[in-house]
Amino acid sequence: EKFREKISTVIFKHGYPLSFVKHEGVVELHCFLNFSAKEISRNTTKSDILKLYRKEKENLKCYSQSIPRKFCLTSDLWTSITHGIFTAHYITKSWKIQKKKC
C-alpha cells in the first residue's frame, strides 16, 4: 500500500507515464520489497493518482483559506502541455514573505 502511494506520488510529481509501473526496474523493486505482493496495474495507479490529486486539491483549498486575501500568483509553464506550476506569494501579518507552490 505504501509502495503504491510512493510510486503514484513519483509519477504525479515528475509527469511519468502510467506505464512506469510496468518498467522492469520498478517491478523488480516492488518484488524485492514485498515478494508476496501482486504487480501494480496502470488502472490501479491511475486511481491512486486521482486520489492523490483530490487530496492535494483539498489541502490547497484549506491552505488558501488561511492566507491573506491579497497574493501574487506566478505561473511557470513548460513547452509540454502537461507540465506547469503555480507559485503563490504573499506577506503575513508579521511582514514575512511566504510562498506556496501549487
N, C-alpha and C positions, 0 to 999 in steps of 0.2 A: 504493500500500500504506500509506504513512504517512498520507495523507489519510483513508483508510478508518478507520484506527486512531484518528485525532483526532476524526473525526465520531462514531464509536462511543463514545468517551470523553465527548464533549459530551452525547450522547443519554442515556448511562448516568448521568452526574452530575446532569443537570438534569431527568431524567424526561420528556424529549420523546418523542412517538410515533415509531414506526419510519418513518412516512410523512414524517418530517422530511427524509430523504434525497431525497425527490421534490419538495421545495419549490423553486420556480423559482430563488431566490437561491442555494441550495446547489448546484443543478445548474450554474448559470452559473459559480459559483466553481470547481467541480470542472473544468469545461471550460477555464476560464481558466488554471488551474494546470497542467493536463495535457490538451491538446486531443485527444490520441490515445486517452485512456482511455475505457472504457465507463462508462455510468451505474452507480451503485451500487444494487442491488436491496434491497428490505426483507428478503428472506431472507438475503442476504449480511450485511446489517447485524445481523440477529438472531444469526447465527452468530458474528460478530465480538464482539458484546456478551456472549454466553455465554462466549467465550474470555477476555474481559476479566474477567468475573465470577469465573471459575475461577482466573485468575492472582491477582486481588486476594484471593480466599479463601485461597489458598496463602500469599501474603505475610502475611496476617493470622495464619495458623496459626504461621508461623515467628516472627513478631513476638511473639505471645502466649507463646511458649516462652522468650523472652529477658527477660520482665519478671518481677518478684517475684510470688509466688503470691497475694498479697493485693492486691486492687484494687477500686475502686468503679466500677460501670457505671451510667451515666446515659443515659436514653433521651429523645429528643425526637421525638414523633410528630405529624404534621400531620393535618388533617382528611381529607386524601386517604389512602386505604388504601395507596397505593403509595409514600408518602413518609415517611421517618423516618431517624433517625441515632442511633447509639450512640457514647458517648464513654467511654473507659476512663481513669480517673485512678489514678495510683499514685505511690509515693515510692521513689526509688532508694536504694541503699545509702549514697550520699553525701548523703542527705536533700534531694534536689531533687525537686520535684513535676513529674510528666510527664503528658501526656495524649495520647491517640491516638483519632482519630475513625474509626469503623468504618462 
